[in-house]
Amino acid sequence: MSYLVLARKWRPQRFEDVIGQNHVTKTLQNAIKNDRLAHALLFSGPRGVGKTSVARIVAKALNCKKGPTPVPCNRCEICKRITAGNEIDVLEIDGASNRGIDEIRQLREEIKFRPVNCRYRVNIIDEVHMLTKEAFNALLKTLEEPPPHVYFIFATTEPQRIPATIHSRCQHYEFKRLNIIELKAHLKKISDAENLGLNEEGLHIIARQAKGSVRDSLSLLDQVAAFGATTAEEVCQALGIVETISIQQLATFILKRDVAKSLEIIDELYRFGVDLQSIIEQLIRYFRHLLIIKTVKDPKILGTLIDLVSEEIELAKELTKSYSYSDILQLLNKMLDDFDVIKKSTNPRIRVELLLISLCHMEEVVCLEDIISKLDNLSNTPLREGDKEKNSSYEENLYKTSNNSYNINDKLSYDDKIANQPKPCDSISLDSFVTYLKNTAPVIASVLEECKSIKIDSNNKLIIFCEHEWAVSFLKEEEHKKEIEKRFRELFHKELEVEIRLFKSDDIDQTNNKDSKKELMEHPLVQKAIDVFDARILRVDMNDFSLK
Ligand SMILES: [Zn+2]
């Protein structure tokens, strides 16, 4: 006994058996029931979603001994012959191999005669867009005045290639690509009925790999069944594809710009016998998922757009957090650009490696929004060193703001929060300190006005340089020092120790210039900025804190 492939064995024989095309089958059934079916029908849609199967069911519905009926019996001779493809009145023509004017002329001659066994002659022309211009013209004459005993059903994957004159004379039915949930349910039904013993993950992989085509999903199921695969791992082996986990690892290393690790994964997969082209195809699909996850926040819409299982979605979400939308986009674009080259290459391995290397060398794109929010955070960061708790909350804060979609309300409430926070000392001018002192400690203010300069060093010391000995001794008095510290704390909410020094001309400008530069470079704020932006210092321009 020969093995009947699943796609043929499970070919739908009734409108109710067609999956995922309810909008089409319901309308057709109504049209048949109410005798409103047009004599020319156009079925368009991706391959393997049931166009020719439905065309055959229509032929049966029109010709069934109990019909015309929206529910053909599938038992009468005519139904059986149509199912078997042996009914001479139901003609299936492949438009790709019968595309010339002669074939269409012959068809026109034949349909002049009344059907032999059936009520109607039904002509199903598959891949109708392949017909030549002349053939279409010949067909047009028939469609303008079709004989009452003739129906035409045209099926095509490319409806845009059908001339408008033909198109306008047809009732158009659009078949859709199936989503992964529909396909998976269908595969489960068949797997159970055929005792294939596939688990959920295995079925999920097959459904995903079929890209919306029922026929493809069943061919893959045949392949998997022949292999005897039941688990996800075995299914991947049977189909020669990579498990999502490997693709996810590869994506992570590419985002991290880790060339060595990326190449290592490719090498492992290559040695495992995986087709490199399919790896890049899966990688492209995975980056598409990342991009959608990054941009679509509604979980319901997200679920219909991507075909990952929930744990995979969580992992992908986690991964996208650290990278900008623009970065994922530029990597994806590069992969798409190179994919065609890889497909045509006689040495795909080198091409794939080149692609990975160039991906890992692409500069990471950081959104301006991210930078602004990082800067916002930076200027509001508690800077005391060793303050681990505050540092970690800062990290969290940074994390949150840099990854949220920036909604105007968020921005407002964020700004409100900042307004209510004490003003950090580093973000405002020290001039304001003297102005403040004029109201609270006028004597000290007037002495400070005579001072040369003021600065905060890396040890959080407020150093005041005085030009005159008298000012030094005045400010050095414990009472005055305490007053300055207190006022400073009041205004800037920052605890500082005050040190008074006599200013010498080479104090800051020359001898200390190096030290000051070093101090500046070691300043916690600068260190933080280096951290956040993964930056390095190229140049230091001295612009010391001056009171005047
Ligand atoms: Zn019948």
Boltz pocket constraint, residues with backbone or C-beta under 6 A from the ligand:
constraints:
  - pocket:
      binder: B
      contacts: [[A, 60], [A, 63], [A, 64], [A, 65], [A, 66], [A, 72], [A, 73], [A, 74], [A, 75], [A, 76], [A, 77], [A, 78], [A, 79], [A, 80]]
      max_distance: 6.0
